[in-house]
Every structure is written in structure tokens, then in C-alpha cells.
Amino acid sequence: MTMLGLREFHPFEAAGERFLYMVPSAGVFHIDEASYDVLRALEGGAKSPEELTAALAEVYAAEDIAHALTELHDIRAIGDVRMPPERPLPVLPPEDFPLTTMVLNVTNKCNLACTYCYEYGEDKIVDTEFGSKPKFMSEETARESVDFMLKESGSNAVANLTFFGGETLLNFKVLKKTLAYAQEQAAVLGKQVRFSLTTNATLLRPEIIEWLVANEVGVTISIDGPKESQDEFRVFKNGMGSYEVMLPKIKELLKHHAAHYIGARVTLTRQNMDVVSIFRHLTEELGFGSVGFAPVTTADGRDYAIEGEGFEAMLAQFQELAEEFKTAALENRHHGFSNLNETLEEIHKGMSKAFPCGAGLGLVGVATDGDVALCHRFAGSDDHKIGSVQEGIDKTLQSRFLDTHHIAHKTDCHSCWARPLCAGGCYHEANTRYGTTAAPNLHYCDWIRTWTDTCLRVYGEIAAENPDYLKRYDREAQVSA
């Protein structure tokens, strides 16, 4: 006799409807009352189809229960109890998996002295203030990096090149020549390169803004909020705050670069946790179209580290912005909370991750000397090097890294329903907290599960009340293809 039991899923409600988030397939399914009651009946233990039909006979006809059982079995919400739980298999991407994004660290030098900056962390090669790597990338290395990127992009028609630092604009001369070279070489190959950069905005000048606009370079500004927040940690080397310097430059950029993507990236610290007020300032007062927040990456014990109740406070404010986002989406209005927007896109596309991000695979970071690292946060770290732009990626190192870091080897994650979206979390965060990139970020687990549930509920509300809004994620997928 077939005995049925519950498989892996996360139930949630939205807009008065019931949904299941399936693990590990990452599908989102609306279920009716009969299916819901079948699942509740199985909470007490395995039952045969006949037992389920008898248990629910007073409420549902036999054919309704049979239909519910078929649907629940098809989406793998229920199954034969003799079948073992589904666990991720350590299947690696093909060796020729194309590179999608290259982050080019054109300098490791910065004109600010932000206390929490990871650029000068212990994982970097340090023997002077800015390390033993060259302070600035040369034109030759930048050209070699472009050639590397275009080659490694394989059959992709589009490659993404992000300029990064240090403070990126300190090496503006190389930026200009590299962009022009990339455009020329891509045209020869029938490809397209999309450009972006991250900057602290203090070095923006009219000619730089004109260049950004003319070349459709997407810009992310590192800014922590209004003056009191910005000047807490983001200071010049003499201790002077940076807000008053960057403010007129940001306004000028937003004024002239309005047609293209300009986003703000905020680092949250124990001293800077008023997420909603920061968001209001950056979007309503300054005019940023998109704002993303990230808690500071640091080991426990630092005076700016977020711990304990700080995570709860951050979550509550994220949830407040999520409610605002949902309201805007139901009215087809834009809302710039990028943390939620990015997760909604992943949910909509049914992403079930074997790795938390594209680091070391679809994305790499290039140090000033041309060494290729897992991502921009590891650029300059010999321990996390997987090749060079001159010699290419060391496929043995890359394969070893991907195998070791596959979610199949993170046993702490195997029973977590949020693993399709999390996959253990950021490698750099893990390396800083636990001393190894292979560790899951266990200090974030409860936070991630609660935030993911919030995102699912918002997604369910939009899917039920304004499904056309979600079509934008399909369009974005077509544009990036």
C-alpha cells in the first residue's frame, strides 16, 4: 500500500490565498482548500490515499481529493514516504561556462578612509598602506583584461564590465581608454559590452559626468545616507566628513544622467541603522532611483558590527519598505528598494541556487596586476586567486573551488527551506566571520528565512492582485540574454 507523506515546501499566505514555495525546485504554487486540507491531514503522519479520502469525506467528494492528491504529487509537495528526501547533487557547471561579468579593480587606492572598508582587510596582501599590489592598473593590464573578458564570455552576445576600486575615479585616464578599447574589440567580435562603475562621488567633475552620460555607463554611488550617517565613517584621511563634498556632485550627476541607471549602495552599521530614513533621504530628497542596503562585513566585536537585536531592527525596517514596495507595485508605481526587487526577480524566475552568487563562475574580480579572483571583494588576495588575465583561469583551481563550495557540501543548509535563494550566503562574509569561504553564514540564518518569507508574501500579493507587474522580470531576462 502506498503511504503518502509531506515533502519539502514552505507554506505562506498572501491576498487571502494559500501558496507553497517548493524546495528544492523553487517553484511557487497557489493551492486550493482541498489541497491545503490534505497537507494538514498529513501533518500528523503518513496516510494512504484511501485513508485521506475517508478522513476528509465529510467535506470533499472523493474525486476532489483525488484531484488534490494528483496536483500535490505533481509539484512534489507530497510523495511516497519510502522515497528519501531530495538533496542537492554536486553537479558542476561545464568547464566552458561563459563569463558574464568582470569587475575590474582599476585601483586599490582611495581618497577616503572609511573605517569599515574591506579593501584593506586581512585577506589582502598587505605590506604597506595599500598593499604590495600596484596601486593603479596599467593601460596594458586593462587591455589584457578586456581581451580576457571577451574570450571568456564565449557565445554570450553581451559582456558586463564593471569598474571598481578603491575609488574608481582615481584612475579615470585608464577608465576612458579601457572603455574605448572594449567597445572597439567587442564590435570586431559582434558583441556588446555594458559598462558600469562604483564610486564615492567625491571626484565627479563635469567632464567625467559628460563621459558617463555619453557612454551610457551605469553608476552606483557608495553613500550611507544623510550627513550625520555619511560622516560617521565615510571620512577623508584628515577626518573630515565627505557628505558636503559629494552632495553637489551627486545632484549634478542625477541631473544629467537621469536617463540611465543611477543607484545608491548603503553600508549599514550599528551606528547607522535607520534604514527607512536613509531610504527617504536618498530617494525623495536626492533623487536616487534605486537604493540597496548591506550590513557591514566584519568579524564580531568591532564597534560598528551589527549583532543581536540589531538584525531584528534591520529586518523590521526592511519589512516596512517591503510593504511600501508592495503598495507601489499594486498601483504600477516604481519603488526603489532594490533588496526586495532583486529577490522578487529571483523568485519569479524560479532560481534554485547551487552557489550563492556567480563568484568564480559567471563573475570574477580582477586585481590591479591582472590576477583573477573569485570576485571584486577578493581581488588582491592570493588565497582566492583562480588565474590571471594574461594566462587565463586555472580550470583545476576553479573546479576545485566550485566543487568544495557547492551547496551539496554545506550540510547545515540541507534541511533549510530557504536554501534555493540563499545557498549559504556570501563567500566574503563567511571568510571574514569564520575564516573560510566554504562555511555557510549561520549567523544570518533566521534573518534570511524571515526576510525570504516576507519576499514570498509580497510576491504572492502581487501575483494575486496585479500579475502584469511581474512581467517586467520576464522582459529584463530577455534584455540580459
C-alpha positions in Angstrom: 0.0 0.0 0.0 1.3 3.4 -0.9 1.8 5.7 2.1 2.0 9.4 1.4 3.9 11.9 3.4 4.9 15.6 3.2 7.9 16.6 1.1 9.9 19.9 1.3 8.0 23.1 1.0 7.3 26.4 2.8 3.7 27.4 3.1 2.6 31.0 3.1 -0.5 33.1 2.7 -0.9 36.3 0.6 -4.0 38.2 -0.5 -6.2 35.7 1.4 -4.8 32.8 -0.8 -2.6 29.9 0.1 0.7 29.2 -1.6 3.6 26.8 -1.4 7.2 27.6 -2.0 8.7 24.3 -3.2 12.1 23.1 -2.1 14.4 22.4 -3.9 12.6 23.3 -7.2 11.9 26.9 -6.1 8.5 26.9 -7.7 5.7 29.0 -6.2 2.2 27.3 -6.4 -1.2 28.5 -5.5 -3.2 25.8 -3.8 -7.0 25.4 -3.1 -8.7 24.5 0.1 -8.9 20.8 -0.7 -5.1 20.6 -1.2 -4.5 22.6 1.9 -6.6 20.3 4.0 -4.8 17.3 2.5 -1.5 18.7 3.6 -2.9 19.4 7.1 -4.1 15.9 7.3 -0.6 14.6 6.6 1.0 16.7 9.3 0.1 14.0 11.8 1.9 11.3 9.8 1.8 9.3 6.7 -1.5 8.2 5.3 -2.7 6.2 2.3 -4.9 7.8 -0.4 -7.8 5.8 0.9 -7.2 7.0 4.5 -7.0 10.6 3.3 -10.2 10.2 1.3 -12.0 8.8 4.3 -10.7 11.4 6.7 -11.9 14.3 4.5 -15.1 12.6 3.3 -17.4 14.9 5.2 -16.0 18.0 3.5 -14.9 16.8 0.0 -16.0 14.4 -2.6 -13.7 11.5 -3.5 -12.9 13.0 -6.9 -11.9 16.3 -5.3 -9.4 14.5 -3.0 -8.1 12.5 -5.9 -7.5 15.7 -7.9 -5.8 17.4 -5.0 -3.5 14.3 -4.5 -2.5 14.4 -8.2 -1.7 18.1 -8.1 0.3 17.9 -4.9 2.2 14.9 -6.1 3.0 16.6 -9.4 4.5 19.6 -7.7 6.3 17.2 -5.2 4.6 18.6 -2.1 3.7 15.0 -1.2 5.2 11.7 -2.1 5.8 8.0 -1.1 7.3 8.0 2.3 9.8 5.3 1.2 11.4 7.9 -1.1 14.4 9.7 0.6 14.4 13.5 0.9 15.6 15.3 -2.2 19.1 16.7 -1.6 21.2 18.8 -3.9 23.5 16.8 -6.1 27.1 18.1 -6.5 26.7 18.6 -10.3 29.2 21.2 -11.5 28.7 23.7 -14.4 30.5 22.8 -17.7 34.1 23.8 -17.9 33.3 26.3 -20.7 30.6 28.1 -18.7 30.7 31.6 -20.1 31.9 34.6 -18.1 29.0 37.1 -17.7 30.6 39.9 -15.6 34.1 41.1 -15.0 34.7 43.6 -12.1 37.9 45.5 -12.9 39.7 46.9 -9.8 41.4 49.7 -11.6 42.9 50.9 -8.3 43.2 49.8 -4.8 43.8 53.3 -3.6 41.1 55.5 -2.1 40.8 59.2 -1.2 38.6 58.3 1.7 39.4 56.4 4.9 36.2 54.6 5.7 36.7 52.7 8.9 34.8 49.6 7.9 36.3 49.2 4.4 37.1 45.6 3.4 39.7 46.7 0.8 42.4 46.6 3.4 41.2 43.5 5.3 43.3 40.7 6.5 42.6 38.6 3.4 44.6 41.1 1.2 48.4 41.1 0.7 49.5 43.9 2.9 52.9 45.3 3.5 52.2 49.0 3.0 49.2 51.2 3.4 47.8 50.0 0.1 49.4 46.5 -0.1 52.0 45.0 -2.4 49.8 45.1 -5.5 50.2 48.0 -7.8 48.2 51.0 -6.6 46.8 51.6 -10.1 46.1 49.2 -13.0 48.1 50.0 -16.1 46.6 50.5 -19.5 48.3 47.3 -20.7 46.8 45.2 -17.9 43.4 46.8 -18.6 43.5 45.9 -22.3 44.6 42.3 -21.4 41.6 42.2 -19.0 39.2 43.2 -21.8 40.7 40.6 -24.1 40.3 38.0 -21.3 36.7 39.0 -20.7 35.6 38.9 -24.3 37.3 35.5 -24.8 35.8 34.0 -21.6 32.4 35.3 -22.4 32.1 32.6 -25.0 29.0 32.6 -27.0 27.3 35.3 -25.0 26.4 38.3 -27.1 26.8 40.7 -24.2 29.5 41.0 -21.6 29.3 43.2 -18.5 32.3 45.3 -17.4 32.2 47.0 -14.0 34.9 49.4 -13.0 35.8 49.2 -9.3 38.3 50.3 -6.7 39.5 51.7 -4.2 38.0 54.8 -5.5 37.4 54.0 -9.2 37.7 57.6 -10.5 41.3 58.0 -9.2 42.2 56.1 -12.4 39.9 57.9 -14.8 42.6 58.0 -17.5 42.6 54.2 -17.7 38.8 54.1 -17.4 38.4 56.1 -20.6 40.9 54.2 -22.6 39.7 50.8 -21.4 36.0 51.6 -22.3 37.0 52.7 -25.8 39.2 49.6 -26.3 36.4 47.3 -25.1 33.9 48.9 -27.5 36.3 48.5 -30.4 37.1 44.9 -29.7 33.5 43.9 -29.0 32.4 45.4 -32.3 35.0 43.3 -34.1 33.6 40.2 -32.5 30.0 41.2 -33.0 29.5 41.5 -29.3 28.2 44.3 -27.0 29.7 45.4 -23.7 27.6 47.0 -21.0 29.5 49.3 -18.6 29.0 50.3 -15.0 31.1 51.7 -12.2 31.0 52.2 -8.4 32.3 55.5 -6.9 32.1 57.5 -3.7 31.2 60.5 -5.9 33.8 62.9 -4.4 35.8 63.1 -7.6 33.0 63.6 -10.0 33.6 66.5 -12.4 31.6 67.9 -15.3 33.8 66.2 -17.9 33.5 62.8 -16.1 29.7 63.2 -15.8 29.6 64.0 -19.6 31.7 60.9 -20.3 29.4 58.7 -18.2 26.3 60.0 -19.9 27.8 59.8 -23.4 28.8 56.2 -22.9 25.7 55.1 -21.0 27.8 53.9 -18.0 25.6 52.7 -15.1 26.7 54.3 -11.8 26.4 53.1 -8.3 27.2 55.6 -5.6 28.5 54.4 -2.2 26.7 56.6 0.3 25.5 55.9 3.7 22.6 58.4 4.0 22.2 62.0 5.2 25.1 64.0 6.6 25.1 62.5 10.1 25.1 59.0 8.7 27.6 59.6 5.9 30.1 61.4 8.0 30.1 58.8 10.8 32.5 56.5 9.0 32.9 57.8 5.4 35.6 60.4 6.0 38.7 61.8 4.4 42.0 60.9 5.8 42.1 64.1 7.8 38.9 63.0 9.5 36.6 65.5 7.6 33.2 64.1 6.6 32.5 63.5 2.9 28.8 64.5 2.7 29.2 68.2 1.8 31.8 67.4 -0.8 29.8 64.7 -2.6 26.3 66.2 -2.3 26.6 68.8 -5.2 28.4 66.3 -7.4 25.7 63.7 -6.9 23.0 66.3 -7.7 24.8 67.2 -10.9 25.2 63.6 -11.9 21.5 62.8 -11.3 20.5 66.0 -13.2 22.4 65.0 -16.3 22.4 61.2 -16.1 18.6 60.8 -15.5 18.0 58.5 -18.5 20.3 55.8 -17.2 20.7 53.7 -14.1 21.9 55.5 -11.0 21.7 53.6 -7.8 22.9 54.1 -4.2 24.6 51.4 -2.1 24.4 51.8 1.7 26.5 50.1 4.3 24.6 49.6 7.5 26.5 49.6 10.8 25.5 49.5 14.4 25.6 53.3 14.4 23.7 53.7 11.2 20.5 51.6 11.3 17.7 54.0 10.4 17.0 52.2 7.1 13.7 53.9 6.3 15.0 57.4 7.0 18.1 56.7 4.9 15.9 55.4 2.0 13.7 58.5 2.2 16.7 60.9 2.1 18.3 59.1 -0.9 15.2 58.7 -3.0 12.9 61.6 -2.0 15.5 64.3 -1.2 18.4 63.4 -3.5 16.5 61.6 -6.3 18.2 58.2 -6.5 16.0 55.7 -8.4 17.3 52.6 -6.6 18.8 52.0 -3.1 20.3 48.8 -1.8 21.4 48.1 1.7 24.0 45.7 3.0 25.1 45.2 6.6 28.8 45.8 7.2 31.0 42.8 6.7 33.2 42.4 9.8 34.0 39.9 12.5 32.2 40.1 15.8 33.4 42.6 18.4 34.1 45.6 16.2 32.3 48.7 17.5 30.4 49.1 14.2 29.4 45.4 13.9 25.7 44.6 13.8 24.8 42.0 16.4 21.8 40.5 18.2 18.8 42.9 18.3 20.4 45.0 15.5 19.4 42.3 13.0 15.9 42.4 14.3 15.7 46.2 14.0 17.1 46.0 10.4 14.6 43.3 9.5 11.6 45.4 10.8 12.6 48.3 8.7 13.2 46.1 5.6 9.7 44.8 6.1 8.3 48.4 6.3 9.9 49.2 3.0 8.7 45.9 1.6 5.1 46.9 2.4 5.7 50.2 0.6 7.1 48.4 -2.4 4.0 46.1 -2.5 1.6 49.0 -2.4 3.5 50.7 -5.2 3.6 47.6 -7.3 -0.1 47.0 -7.0 -0.6 50.6 -8.3 2.1 50.1 -11.0 4.3 52.7 -9.5 8.1 52.5 -9.2 9.7 51.9 -5.8 13.4 51.9 -5.4 14.0 49.3 -2.7 16.4 47.1 -4.7 16.9 44.4 -2.0 13.3 43.4 -2.4 13.2 43.9 -6.2 16.2 41.6 -6.7 14.7 38.9 -4.6 11.3 39.1 -6.3 13.1 38.7 -9.6 14.8 35.5 -8.4 11.5 34.1 -7.1 9.8 34.9 -10.3 12.5 33.2 -12.3 12.4 30.1 -10.1 16.0 30.3 -9.2 17.3 27.4 -7.2 21.0 28.1 -6.5 23.8 25.6 -6.2 26.0 28.6 -5.3 25.1 31.8 -3.5 26.3 34.0 -6.4 28.3 33.9 -9.6 31.7 34.5 -7.9 34.4 32.3 -9.5 32.0 31.3 -12.2 29.9 33.8 -14.2 31.6 36.7 -12.3 35.2 37.4 -11.5 37.2 40.2 -10.0 40.5 41.4 -11.5 43.2 42.9 -9.3 45.4 45.8 -10.4 48.1 43.4 -11.5 45.7 41.3 -13.6 45.3 38.4 -11.1 41.8 37.0 -11.4 40.0 36.4 -8.1 36.6 35.0 -7.1 35.0 38.4 -7.1 35.9 42.1 -6.6 35.9 41.7 -2.8 38.8 39.1 -3.1 40.7 41.0 -5.8 44.3 41.2 -4.5 44.0 38.1 -2.2 46.5 35.4 -3.3 44.4 32.8 -1.3 41.4 33.5 -3.5 43.1 33.8 -6.9 41.9 31.5 -9.7 44.1 32.7 -12.5 45.2 35.8 -14.3 44.1 37.8 -17.4 47.4 37.0 -19.0 47.3 33.2 -18.6 43.5 32.7 -18.2 41.6 30.9 -15.5 43.2 27.9 -13.8 40.4 25.4 -14.5 41.7 23.0 -11.9 41.5 25.7 -9.2 38.1 26.8 -10.4 36.7 23.3 -10.5 38.1 22.6 -7.0 36.5 25.8 -5.7 33.1 25.1 -7.2 33.1 21.5 -6.0 34.0 22.5 -2.5 31.5 25.3 -2.3 28.5 23.6 -3.9 25.5 23.6 -1.6 25.6 19.8 -1.6 28.6 20.0 0.7 27.0 22.5 3.1 25.3 20.1 5.4 23.9 22.9 7.7 21.9 24.0 4.7 20.3 20.7 3.7 17.2 21.0 5.8 16.7 24.7 5.3 13.7 25.7 3.2 15.3 28.9 2.1 18.4 27.3 0.5 17.3 27.7 -3.1 17.7 31.5 -2.7 20.4 31.6 -0.1 22.8 28.7 -0.8 24.8 29.5 2.3 25.4 33.2 1.7 28.3 35.5 0.7 31.8 33.9 0.5 33.5 37.1 1.7 31.2 37.3 4.6 31.9 33.7 5.5 35.6 34.2 5.2 35.5 37.2 7.4 33.3 35.6 10.1 34.5 32.0 10.0 37.9 32.1 8.3 36.8 30.1 5.3 34.7 30.8 2.2 33.2 27.3 2.4 31.3 28.0 5.6 27.6 28.9 5.5 26.7 32.2 7.1 24.9 30.7 10.1 24.7 34.0 11.9 22.2 35.1 9.2 20.0 32.0 9.0 17.0 33.2 11.0 17.2 36.6 9.4 17.4 35.2 5.9 14.4 32.8 6.5 12.2 35.6 7.8 13.2 38.0 5.1 12.6 35.4 2.4 9.2 34.7 3.8 8.4 38.4 3.6 9.5 38.5 0.0 7.4 35.5 -0.8 4.3 37.1 0.7 4.9 40.3 -1.3 5.3 38.2 -4.4 2.1 36.3 -3.7 0.2 39.5 -3.1 1.4 40.9 -6.4 0.8 37.7 -8.3 -2.8 37.6 -7.0 -3.7 41.3 -7.3 -1.6 42.6 -10.2 0.1 39.8 -12.1 1.0 42.0 -15.0 3.5 43.8 -12.8 5.7 40.6 -12.7 6.0 40.6 -16.5 8.8 43.2 -16.1 11.0 40.4 -14.8 10.4 38.4 -17.9 11.4 41.4 -20.1 14.5 42.0 -18.0 15.5 38.4 -18.6 15.1 38.8 -22.3 17.2 42.0 -22.3 20.0 40.4 -20.4 20.0 37.3 -22.6 
